[in-house]
Amino acid sequence: MEYQKDKLIVRRLESGDNVLLAKWLSDPAVLEYYEGRDNPFDLEKVNEKFYGRNDGTVRCLIKYEDVGIGYIQYYEVDEEGRDLYGYDDRSQKIYGMDQFIGEIDYWNKGIGTLLVRSMVDFLVKEKQANRVVMDPQSWNERAIRCYEKCGFRKIKLMPKNEYHEGEYRDCWLIEYSVRD
């Protein structure tokens, strides 16, 4: 899978990308939003979490102007996820995605918005997704604003949904629906 939109390229992770992931996931500024500052990654941990797993998740590198700047993954939401989120209609294709920009110099430049819009477009057109969902932590207002600009809307607050930096944090279930 490779997807290109303007100066943005999303492609499947390759073995050498582990060095970039370890760099980003050991940076406290990135970890504050993704994984937690108390959970830094080294190469071994990156290899364990991002490589050689056959769980249906498509793991990708984000490049902008040919520079590796971040990570995105997408997956079809399984039965357990559907139950957690409250989706009873099993006929719909629902995809989830998670992402971060690991190169801080690329924050606040509209690249996240381009990325999220592009991936939603890809999932709707190429994977026939009826809905795309994410569950950002409720305090992460910058990310939520980005997602809302891309057509996501808050569906429900999920109390104490994600363990982050020593405590369970509330998350918003947010959704992009093809019907909206």
N, CA and C of each residue as an Amber inpcrd file, in Angstrom:
protein
   540
   0.8450000  -1.1770000   0.0000000   0.0000000   0.0000000   0.0000000
   0.8870000   1.2350000   0.0000000   0.6900000   2.0690000  -0.9560000
   1.2950000   3.3960000  -0.9440000   0.2330000   4.3670000  -1.4210000
   0.1340000   5.4810000  -0.7090000  -0.8630000   6.4920000  -1.0240000
  -0.1610000   7.8370000  -1.0740000  -0.4490000   8.6140000  -2.1070000
   0.1800000   9.9210000  -2.2350000  -0.8830000  10.9810000  -2.4720000
  -0.7200000  12.1020000  -1.7810000  -1.6030000  13.2620000  -1.9460000
  -0.7490000  14.5040000  -1.7570000  -0.6130000  15.2720000  -2.8050000
   0.2360000  16.4650000  -2.7790000   1.6570000  16.0690000  -2.3610000
   2.1820000  16.6750000  -1.3080000   3.5490000  16.3940000  -0.8530000
   3.6000000  15.2780000   0.1850000   2.4580000  14.6400000   0.4150000
   2.3160000  13.6100000   1.4400000   2.3610000  12.2240000   0.8160000
   3.1400000  11.3470000   1.4070000   3.1740000   9.9380000   1.0000000
   2.9640000   9.0930000   2.2530000   2.0990000   8.1050000   2.1490000
   1.8930000   7.1230000   3.2040000   2.2180000   5.7730000   2.5950000
   3.1560000   5.0700000   3.2190000   3.5250000   3.7420000   2.7220000
   3.7260000   2.7950000   3.9050000   3.6220000   1.5020000   3.6180000
   3.7960000   0.5040000   4.6710000   5.1840000   0.6430000   5.3090000
   5.2340000   0.3220000   6.5990000   6.5120000   0.3420000   7.3030000
   7.4970000  -0.6110000   6.6480000   8.7300000  -0.1920000   6.5840000
   9.8330000  -1.0440000   6.1350000  10.7650000  -1.2500000   7.3200000
  11.6240000  -2.2450000   7.2240000  12.4620000  -2.6080000   8.3700000
  13.3100000  -1.4490000   8.8720000  13.8460000  -0.6270000   7.9960000
  14.6990000   0.4800000   8.4180000  13.9590000   1.6270000   9.0790000
  12.6310000   1.6250000   9.0100000  11.8450000   2.6870000   9.6440000
  11.8680000   2.5850000  11.1650000  12.3280000   1.4380000  11.6840000
  12.3320000   1.2620000  13.1320000  13.2010000   2.3030000  13.8340000
  14.2470000   2.7770000  13.1790000  15.1180000   3.7930000  13.7760000
  14.3490000   5.1010000  13.9740000  13.5540000   5.4950000  12.9780000
  12.7390000   6.6980000  13.1100000  11.6930000   6.5350000  14.2080000
  11.0420000   5.3950000  14.2500000  10.0300000   5.1610000  15.2870000
  10.6530000   5.2340000  16.6770000  11.8280000   4.6380000  16.8460000
  12.5040000   4.6870000  18.1490000  12.8840000   6.1270000  18.5030000
  13.3090000   6.8970000  17.5220000  13.6400000   8.3120000  17.7660000
  12.4080000   9.0730000  18.2450000  11.3100000   8.9320000  17.5180000
  10.0990000   9.6700000  17.8570000   9.5150000   9.2120000  19.1840000
   9.5110000   7.8940000  19.4040000   8.8590000   7.3380000  20.5910000
   9.7770000   7.3110000  21.8080000  10.8570000   8.0580000  21.7280000
  11.6760000   8.3070000  22.9140000  11.7410000   9.8100000  23.1900000
  11.0380000  10.6040000  22.3980000  10.9890000  12.0550000  22.5460000
   9.8220000  12.4220000  23.4760000  10.1070000  13.0310000  24.6310000
   9.0340000  13.3650000  25.5760000   7.9250000  14.2350000  24.9680000
   8.2570000  15.1090000  24.0210000   7.2360000  15.9610000  23.3970000
   6.2350000  15.1220000  22.6060000   6.6960000  14.0740000  21.9480000
   5.8100000  13.1710000  21.2060000   5.0760000  12.2540000  22.1800000
   5.8090000  11.7180000  23.1450000   5.2190000  10.7680000  24.0930000
   4.1130000  11.3860000  24.9490000   4.1490000  12.6900000  25.1170000
   3.0890000  13.3460000  25.8850000   1.7190000  13.0450000  25.2640000
   1.6860000  12.8980000  23.9490000   0.4350000  12.6640000  23.2340000
   0.2510000  11.2230000  22.7710000   1.3220000  10.4780000  22.6290000
   1.2360000   9.1220000  22.0660000   2.0780000   8.1920000  22.9360000
   1.4620000   7.3100000  23.6480000   2.0780000   6.2930000  24.4880000
   2.3990000   6.7650000  25.9090000   2.7580000   8.0220000  26.1240000
   3.0550000   8.5200000  27.4630000   4.5450000   8.6930000  27.7120000
   4.8780000   9.7810000  28.4080000   6.2860000  10.0870000  28.6830000
   6.9310000   9.0520000  29.5940000   6.1250000   8.2860000  30.3040000
   6.6510000   7.2280000  31.1600000   6.8140000   5.9030000  30.4110000
   6.6500000   5.9330000  29.0970000   6.6850000   4.7100000  28.2930000
   7.5400000   4.8980000  27.0380000   8.8150000   5.2970000  27.2000000
   9.6610000   5.4880000  26.0190000  10.0000000   4.1540000  25.3440000
  10.2710000   4.2390000  24.0490000  10.5830000   3.0570000  23.2460000
  12.0560000   3.0650000  22.8510000  12.6620000   1.8970000  22.8750000
  13.9670000   1.6950000  22.2510000  13.7350000   0.8090000  21.0270000
  14.8060000   0.4800000  20.3060000  14.6320000  -0.3220000  19.0820000
  13.9570000  -1.6640000  19.3560000  14.3180000  -2.3030000  20.4380000
  13.7380000  -3.6090000  20.7500000  12.2220000  -3.5080000  20.9530000
  11.8120000  -2.4960000  21.6930000  10.3850000  -2.3030000  21.9470000
   9.6400000  -1.9190000  20.6630000  10.2610000  -1.0930000  19.8240000
   9.6630000  -0.7390000  18.5290000   9.4770000  -1.9930000  17.6830000
  10.5130000  -2.8140000  17.5930000  10.4250000  -4.0330000  16.7790000
   9.3290000  -4.9590000  17.2840000   9.1790000  -5.0420000  18.5970000
   8.1670000  -5.9090000  19.1850000   6.7520000  -5.4060000  18.9010000
   6.5450000  -4.0960000  19.0070000   5.1900000  -3.5420000  18.8660000
   4.7730000  -3.3000000  17.4140000   5.7230000  -2.9570000  16.5460000
   5.3660000  -2.5110000  15.1970000   5.7100000  -3.4930000  14.0760000
   6.4480000  -4.5380000  14.3780000   6.8910000  -5.4520000  13.3170000
   6.5300000  -6.8970000  13.6600000   6.2690000  -7.6760000  12.6040000
   6.0450000  -9.1130000  12.7390000   4.7580000  -9.4890000  13.4400000
   3.8240000  -8.5730000  13.5160000   2.5340000  -8.8720000  14.1360000
   1.4990000  -9.0510000  13.0300000   0.6990000 -10.0700000  13.1580000
  -0.3270000 -10.3500000  12.1530000  -1.7010000 -10.1780000  12.7930000
  -2.0410000  -8.9200000  13.0920000  -3.2920000  -8.6440000  13.7930000
  -4.2710000  -7.8390000  12.9400000  -4.0070000  -7.7440000  11.6390000
  -4.9080000  -7.0340000  10.7450000  -4.6620000  -5.5310000  10.6700000
  -3.7220000  -5.0330000  11.4440000  -3.4080000  -3.6000000  11.4300000
  -2.3960000  -3.3180000  10.3300000  -2.6720000  -2.3040000   9.5270000
  -1.7430000  -1.8770000   8.4850000  -0.9460000  -0.7080000   9.0630000
   0.3570000  -0.9120000   9.2290000   1.2410000   0.0660000   9.8600000
   2.0560000   0.7830000   8.7860000   2.0460000   2.1230000   8.8430000
   2.6300000   2.9040000   7.7550000   3.5030000   4.0520000   8.2630000
   4.4290000   4.4310000   7.4090000   5.2650000   5.6080000   7.6200000
   4.6450000   6.7710000   6.8620000   4.7080000   7.9440000   7.4730000
   4.2340000   9.1680000   6.8230000   5.4660000   9.9280000   6.3520000
   5.4680000  10.2980000   5.0670000   6.5480000  11.1280000   4.5310000
   5.9330000  12.4150000   3.9980000   6.6500000  13.5080000   4.2090000
   6.2210000  14.7930000   3.6810000   7.4220000  15.4190000   3.0000000
   7.2500000  15.7750000   1.7460000   8.3650000  16.2600000   0.9290000
   9.5560000  15.3030000   1.0280000   9.2280000  14.0090000   0.9850000
  10.1910000  12.9060000   0.9960000  10.9780000  12.7490000   2.2980000
  10.5040000  13.3510000   3.3840000  11.1280000  13.2070000   4.6970000
  10.1800000  12.4040000   5.5850000  10.6870000  11.3640000   6.2430000
   9.8700000  10.6070000   7.1860000   9.5290000  11.4830000   8.3750000
   8.2260000  11.6900000   8.5970000   7.8230000  12.6080000   9.6750000
   6.8940000  11.9760000  10.7030000   6.3600000  10.7770000  10.4400000
   5.4220000  10.2320000  11.4080000   4.9160000   8.8520000  11.0500000
   3.9110000   8.4490000  11.7840000   3.3770000   7.0960000  11.7290000
   1.8470000   7.1550000  11.6970000   1.2550000   6.2290000  10.9400000
  -0.1940000   6.0500000  10.9360000  -0.4980000   4.5680000  10.7860000
  -1.5730000   4.1340000  11.4340000  -2.0400000   2.7600000  11.2630000
  -3.5470000   2.7820000  11.0880000  -4.0400000   1.7830000  10.3640000
  -5.4840000   1.6350000  10.2170000  -5.8280000   0.1620000  10.2580000
  -7.0800000  -0.1200000  10.5900000  -7.5250000  -1.5030000  10.7930000
  -9.0440000  -1.5320000  10.7440000  -9.5680000  -2.6700000  10.3220000
 -11.0130000  -2.8330000  10.4030000 -11.3640000  -3.1300000  11.8530000
 -12.3520000  -2.4110000  12.3860000 -12.7350000  -2.5770000  13.7900000
 -13.3600000  -3.9560000  13.9650000 -12.8390000  -4.7060000  14.9420000
 -13.3060000  -6.0740000  15.1770000 -14.5570000  -6.0780000  16.0640000
 -15.0690000  -7.2740000  16.3220000 -16.3100000  -7.4200000  17.1090000
 -16.1700000  -6.7890000  18.4910000 -15.0400000  -7.0070000  19.1370000
 -14.8190000  -6.4450000  20.4720000 -14.8440000  -4.9150000  20.4300000
 -14.2030000  -4.3380000  19.4190000 -14.2040000  -2.8890000  19.2530000
 -15.5970000  -2.3490000  18.9600000 -16.3370000  -3.0600000  18.1210000
 -17.7070000  -2.6350000  17.8080000 -18.5590000  -2.6190000  19.0780000
 -18.4000000  -3.6620000  19.9010000 -19.1600000  -3.7260000  21.1480000
 -18.7670000  -2.5830000  22.0790000 -17.4660000  -2.3250000  22.1970000
 -16.9740000  -1.2480000  23.0580000 -17.5340000   0.1010000  22.6170000
 -17.5350000   0.3350000  21.3100000 -17.9850000   1.6140000  20.7770000
 -19.5020000   1.7140000  20.6380000 -20.2050000   0.5700000  20.7000000
 -21.6660000   0.5860000  20.6010000 -22.2090000   0.4990000  19.1890000
 -21.4730000  -0.1560000  18.2900000 -21.9430000  -0.3210000  16.9110000
 -22.5610000  -1.7070000  16.7530000 -23.8820000  -1.7350000  16.6190000
 -24.6000000  -3.0050000  16.5120000 -24.7460000  -3.4810000  15.0730000
 -24.7680000  -2.5500000  14.1180000 -24.9880000  -2.8860000  12.7170000
 -23.7270000  -3.5450000  12.1480000 -23.7630000  -4.8740000  12.0240000
 -22.5910000  -5.6180000  11.5670000 -22.4090000  -5.5550000  10.0470000
 -23.3810000  -4.9420000   9.3390000 -23.2660000  -4.8700000   7.8840000
 -22.3400000  -3.7320000   7.4430000 -22.0580000  -2.7910000   8.3290000
 -21.2270000  -1.6500000   7.9700000 -19.7430000  -1.9730000   8.1440000
 -18.9370000  -1.3920000   7.2560000 -17.4810000  -1.5090000   7.3760000
 -16.9930000  -0.3140000   8.1860000 -16.3840000  -0.6100000   9.3150000
 -15.8870000   0.4330000  10.2050000 -14.3860000   0.2590000  10.3560000
 -13.6560000   1.3190000  10.0700000 -12.2040000   1.3100000  10.2150000
 -11.8000000   2.2500000  11.3370000 -10.7600000   1.8600000  12.0320000
 -10.1480000   2.7260000  13.0300000  -8.7870000   3.1540000  12.5290000
  -8.2990000   4.2750000  13.0460000  -6.9540000   4.7080000  12.7060000
  -6.3510000   5.4830000  13.8690000  -5.0300000   5.4440000  13.9310000
  -4.2410000   6.1530000  14.9340000  -3.0280000   6.7100000  14.2150000
  -2.5620000   7.8640000  14.6640000  -1.4280000   8.4690000  13.9860000
  -0.7380000   9.4720000  14.8950000   0.4960000   9.7730000  14.5340000
   1.2060000  10.8790000  15.1710000   2.2520000  11.4130000  14.2060000
   2.5320000  12.6890000  14.3380000   3.6490000  13.2970000  13.6260000
   4.7960000  13.3460000  14.6240000   5.8660000  12.6290000  14.3170000
   6.9850000  12.4990000  15.2350000   8.0280000  13.5920000  15.1090000
   8.0450000  14.2630000  13.9760000   8.9900000  15.3680000  13.7710000
   8.2930000  16.6620000  14.1880000   8.6700000  17.1780000  15.3330000
   7.9900000  18.3140000  15.9400000   8.0050000  19.5480000  15.0390000
   9.0310000  19.7100000  14.2320000   9.0960000  20.8580000  13.3160000
   7.9440000  20.8470000  12.3060000   7.2660000  19.7250000  12.1660000
   6.1580000  19.6080000  11.2150000   4.7970000  19.7640000  11.8920000
   4.7740000  20.0520000  13.1950000   3.5180000  20.2880000  13.9050000
   2.9770000  21.6650000  13.5290000   1.6730000  21.8100000  13.5900000
   0.9850000  23.0980000  13.4070000   1.2290000  23.7200000  12.0300000
   1.3350000  22.8850000  11.0050000   1.5360000  23.3660000   9.6380000
   0.4410000  22.8590000   8.6910000  -0.6090000  22.2360000   9.2480000
  -1.7000000  21.7210000   8.4240000  -1.4470000  20.3280000   7.8700000
  -0.3050000  19.7390000   8.1950000   0.0260000  18.4180000   7.6540000
  -0.8570000  17.3420000   8.2820000  -1.1610000  17.4770000   9.5680000
  -2.0530000  16.5190000  10.2190000  -3.4190000  16.5080000   9.5730000
  -3.9360000  17.6840000   9.2540000  -5.2350000  17.7880000   8.5840000
  -5.1800000  17.1370000   7.2040000  -4.1280000  17.4140000   6.4490000
  -3.9500000  16.7830000   5.1390000  -3.8820000  15.2630000   5.2800000
  -3.1350000  14.7980000   6.2760000  -2.9870000  13.3610000   6.5090000
  -4.3320000  12.7140000   6.8250000  -5.0490000  13.2620000   7.7910000
  -6.3050000  12.6480000   8.2240000  -7.3280000  12.6740000   7.0890000
  -7.4580000  13.8050000   6.3990000  -8.4060000  13.8690000   5.2680000
  -8.0350000  12.8570000   4.1850000  -6.7470000  12.7400000   3.9000000
  -6.2890000  11.8240000   2.8560000  -6.5550000  10.3740000   3.2340000
  -6.2990000  10.0200000   4.4930000  -6.5110000   8.6320000   4.9030000
  -7.9880000   8.2910000   4.9760000  -8.8180000   9.2300000   5.4070000
 -10.2600000   8.9830000   5.4000000 -10.7270000   8.7580000   3.9650000
 -10.2550000   9.5920000   3.0530000 -10.5990000   9.4410000   1.6390000
 -10.1690000   8.0710000   1.1220000  -8.9490000   7.6550000   1.4630000
  -8.4350000   6.3420000   1.0700000  -9.3160000   5.2200000   1.6310000
  -9.6510000   5.3000000   2.9260000 -10.4430000   4.2270000   3.5510000
 -11.8520000   4.1550000   2.9710000 -12.4360000   5.2940000   2.6580000
 -13.7810000   5.3030000   2.0830000 -13.7560000   4.7780000   0.6470000
 -12.8220000   5.2620000  -0.1610000 -12.7930000   4.8760000  -1.5820000
 -12.2000000   3.4880000  -1.8180000 -11.0820000   3.1910000  -1.1610000
 -10.3690000   1.9440000  -1.4490000 -10.8250000   0.7690000  -0.5850000
 -11.2700000   1.0470000   0.6310000 -11.6700000  -0.0290000   1.5590000
 -13.1740000  -0.0660000   1.7890000 -13.9010000   0.8360000   1.1170000
 -15.3570000   0.9300000   1.2250000 -15.8310000   1.1070000   2.6650000
 -15.0880000   1.8710000   3.4430000 -15.4810000   2.1460000   4.8310000
 -16.7570000   2.9830000   4.8550000 -17.7010000   2.5880000   5.7110000
 -18.8980000   3.3950000   5.9630000 -18.6310000   4.4250000   7.0520000
 -17.7290000   4.0510000   7.9710000 -17.3610000   4.9200000   9.0880000
 -15.8720000   4.7460000   9.3660000 -15.2630000   5.8230000   9.8500000
 -13.8950000   5.7750000  10.3480000 -13.9540000   6.3440000  11.7610000
 -13.3460000   5.6320000  12.7060000 -13.4220000   6.0390000  14.1030000
 -12.0270000   6.2000000  14.6990000 -11.9600000   7.0490000  15.7010000
 -10.7560000   7.2180000  16.5190000 -11.2190000   7.4780000  17.9430000
 -10.3030000   7.3380000  18.8960000 -10.6600000   7.6040000  20.2930000
  -9.5580000   8.4040000  20.9940000  -9.3800000   9.6740000  20.5830000
  -8.3590000  10.5060000  21.2140000  -8.7100000  10.8050000  22.6730000
  -7.6610000  11.0010000  23.4730000  -7.8920000  11.3900000  24.8550000
  -8.5700000  12.7570000  24.8820000  -9.5000000  12.9210000  25.7990000
 -10.3610000  14.1140000  25.8080000  -9.5910000  15.4130000  26.0240000
  -8.4400000  15.3650000  26.6500000  -7.6550000  16.5780000  26.9080000
  -6.8460000  17.0160000  25.6850000  -6.7390000  16.1780000  24.6680000
  -5.9050000  16.4690000  23.4990000  -6.6930000  17.3340000  22.4970000
  -6.8940000  18.5750000  22.8980000  -7.7620000  19.4760000  22.1390000
  -7.2210000  19.7970000  20.7470000  -5.9010000  19.8930000  20.5980000
  -5.3300000  20.1970000  19.2800000  -5.6750000  19.0870000  18.2920000
  -5.5070000  17.8370000  18.7030000  -5.8360000  16.7170000  17.8170000
  -7.3310000  16.6880000  17.5100000  -8.1500000  16.8990000  18.5190000
  -9.6000000  16.8520000  18.3150000 -10.0360000  17.9460000  17.3440000
  -9.4660000  19.1510000  17.4590000  -9.7860000  20.2210000  16.5030000
  -9.4270000  19.8080000  15.0780000  -8.2550000  19.1870000  14.9230000
  -7.8330000  18.7100000  13.6030000  -8.8580000  17.7100000  13.0600000
  -9.2480000  16.7570000  13.8800000 -10.1740000  15.7180000  13.4300000
 -11.5400000  16.3130000  13.0770000 -11.9910000  17.2820000  13.8760000
 -13.2790000  17.9090000  13.5730000 -13.2100000  18.6910000  12.2600000
 -12.0640000  19.3210000  11.9800000 -11.8960000  20.0060000  10.6830000
 -12.0110000  19.0140000   9.5320000 -11.6740000  17.7660000   9.7960000
 -11.6860000  16.7320000   8.7560000 -13.0370000  16.0150000   8.6630000
 -14.0400000  16.4840000   9.3940000 -15.3730000  15.9100000   9.2850000
 -15.7430000  14.9190000  10.3680000 -14.8800000  14.6890000  11.3500000
 -15.2170000  13.8020000  12.4630000 -16.1130000  14.5680000  13.4310000
 -16.9520000  13.8160000  14.1250000 -17.7610000  14.4270000  15.1750000
 -17.7120000  13.5360000  16.4160000 -17.8510000  14.1760000  17.5520000
 -17.8370000  13.4510000  18.8260000 -19.1160000  12.6340000  18.9390000
 -18.9530000  11.3700000  19.2920000 -20.0930000  10.4670000  19.4390000
 -20.4090000  10.2460000  20.9080000 -19.3710000   9.8710000  21.6820000
 -19.6070000   9.6760000  23.1170000 -18.2860000   9.7350000  23.8690000
 -18.3930000  10.1940000  25.1200000 -17.2420000  10.2100000  26.0090000
 -17.0800000   8.8160000  26.6010000 -15.8600000   8.3180000  26.5640000
 -15.5600000   6.9910000  27.0930000 -14.6780000   7.1820000  28.3310000
 -15.2940000   7.1360000  29.5280000 -14.5440000   7.4060000  30.7590000
 -13.4500000   6.3640000  31.0080000 -12.3110000   6.8720000  31.4510000
 -11.1770000   6.0190000  31.8670000 -10.8950000   4.9160000  30.8520000
 -10.7840000   5.3030000  29.5890000 -10.6580000   4.3520000  28.4860000
  -9.2210000   3.9510000  28.1700000  -8.2530000   4.8290000  28.4510000
  -6.8810000   4.5520000  28.0230000  -5.9070000   4.8710000  29.1540000
  -5.0180000   3.9220000  29.4280000  -3.9970000   4.1260000  30.4560000
  -2.8820000   4.9780000  29.8580000  -2.6040000   6.1190000  30.4820000
  -1.6230000   7.0640000  29.9550000  -0.9710000   7.7850000  31.1280000
   0.3320000   7.6650000  31.2220000   1.1190000   8.3480000  32.2360000
   0.5770000   8.1300000  33.6480000   0.3610000   6.8560000  33.9750000
   0.0290000   6.4840000  35.3440000  -1.4260000   6.5570000  35.7430000
  -2.3050000   6.8860000  34.8050000  -3.7220000   6.9250000  35.1530000
  -4.5780000   6.6130000  33.9260000  -5.8010000   6.1830000  34.2000000
  -6.7470000   5.9490000  33.1170000  -7.3730000   7.2810000  32.7210000
  -7.3510000   7.5720000  31.4220000  -7.8240000   8.8580000  30.9070000
  -9.1130000   8.6710000  30.1070000  -9.9400000   9.7110000  30.1540000
 -11.1570000   9.7380000  29.3460000 -10.7810000   9.9480000  27.8780000
 -11.5490000   9.3470000  26.9960000 -11.3500000   9.5030000  25.5560000
 -12.6910000   9.8330000  24.9170000 -12.6220000  10.4900000  23.7870000
 -13.8040000  10.7080000  22.9630000 -13.8320000   9.6700000  21.8640000
 -14.9500000   9.0180000  21.6810000 -15.1690000   8.2620000  20.4570000
 -15.5960000   9.2900000  19.4260000 -14.8090000   9.4190000  18.3620000
 -15.1570000  10.3410000  17.2920000 -15.3230000   9.5290000  16.0080000
 -16.1690000  10.0410000  15.1360000 -16.5410000   9.2670000  13.9490000
 -16.6360000  10.1690000  12.7160000 -16.1420000   9.6290000  11.6230000
 -16.4310000  10.1740000  10.2980000 -17.3950000   9.1880000   9.6690000
 -18.5430000   9.6740000   9.2460000 -19.5450000   8.8080000   8.6370000
 -19.7720000   9.2330000   7.2010000 -19.8310000   8.2750000   6.3110000
 -20.0720000   8.5530000   4.8970000 -21.4330000   9.2350000   4.7280000
 -22.3750000   8.9380000   5.5850000 -23.7230000   9.5220000   5.4870000
 -23.7370000  11.0030000   5.8190000 -22.7920000  11.4830000   6.6280000
 -22.8320000  12.8840000   7.0940000 -22.4850000  13.8700000   6.0150000
